[in-house]
Amino acid sequence: MNSDALSALFREGMTLLGVVGGPLLGGLLVVGLVMGVLQSATQIQEPSVGAVPRIATVVLLAIFLGPWMMERLARFLHVAIERMGAPPL
């Protein structure tokens, strides 16, 4: 495997990381902003009040988007192994 193919594979992997991780990070961003505004408005500064909704958001997104994320990652791994010239499984 030459350096051009390796850099292309790395670039595809980083793009896939952004695509797969984007929904989780976006959901956390939205929930974090909403909870920050609510905590500021109500002056409740308890850390667990902000942490519980964020944890629930990640769990729910992982449940609903998990199969899609695993399928994308498995397909990338299969393609990466083929490109490296390893024998098929």
C-alpha positions in Angstrom: 0.0 0.0 0.0 1.6 3.3 -1.1 1.5 6.6 0.8 -1.2 8.1 -1.5 -3.6 5.2 -0.9 -2.9 5.3 2.8 -3.5 9.1 3.0 -6.8 8.6 1.0 -7.9 5.9 3.4 -7.0 8.2 6.4 -8.9 11.1 4.8 -12.0 8.8 4.3 -11.7 7.6 7.8 -11.7 11.1 9.2 -14.7 12.1 7.1 -16.5 9.0 8.3 -15.7 10.0 11.9 -17.3 13.4 11.3 -20.4 11.9 9.6 -20.9 9.3 12.3 -20.0 11.5 15.3 -21.8 14.6 14.0 -25.3 13.6 15.1 -24.2 12.8 18.6 -22.2 16.0 18.9 -25.0 18.0 17.4 -27.6 16.6 19.8 -25.3 17.3 22.8 -24.7 20.8 21.6 -28.5 21.5 21.3 -29.3 19.9 24.7 -26.3 21.6 26.3 -27.4 25.0 25.1 -31.0 24.5 26.1 -30.0 23.3 29.6 -27.5 26.2 29.9 -30.2 28.7 29.1 -32.7 27.1 31.5 -30.2 26.9 34.3 -29.3 30.6 33.8 -32.9 31.6 33.7 -33.9 29.6 36.8 -30.5 30.1 38.6 -30.3 26.4 39.4 -26.6 25.6 39.2 -26.7 21.9 40.1 -24.4 20.0 37.8 -26.6 16.9 37.7 -29.5 19.0 36.3 -27.4 19.6 33.2 -25.7 16.2 33.0 -28.8 14.0 33.2 -30.4 15.3 30.0 -27.1 15.1 28.1 -26.6 11.5 29.1 -30.2 10.7 28.2 -29.6 12.4 24.8 -26.5 10.3 24.0 -28.2 7.1 25.1 -31.3 7.8 23.0 -29.3 8.8 19.9 -27.1 5.7 20.3 -30.2 3.5 20.4 -31.8 5.1 17.4 -28.7 5.8 15.3 -26.5 2.9 16.5 -27.4 0.5 13.7 -26.8 3.1 11.0 -23.5 4.1 12.6 -22.3 0.5 13.0 -23.2 -0.3 9.4 -21.2 2.7 8.1 -18.2 1.8 10.3 -18.3 -1.9 9.3 -18.5 -1.0 5.6 -15.5 1.3 5.9 -13.6 -1.4 7.8 -14.4 -3.9 5.0 -13.3 -1.5 2.3 -10.1 -0.7 4.2 -9.1 -4.3 4.6 -9.7 -4.9 1.0 -7.6 -2.0 0.0 -4.7 -3.1 2.2 -4.7 -6.4 0.2 -5.6 -8.7 3.1 -7.3 -12.0 2.3 -11.1 -11.8 2.4 -12.8 -13.0 5.6 
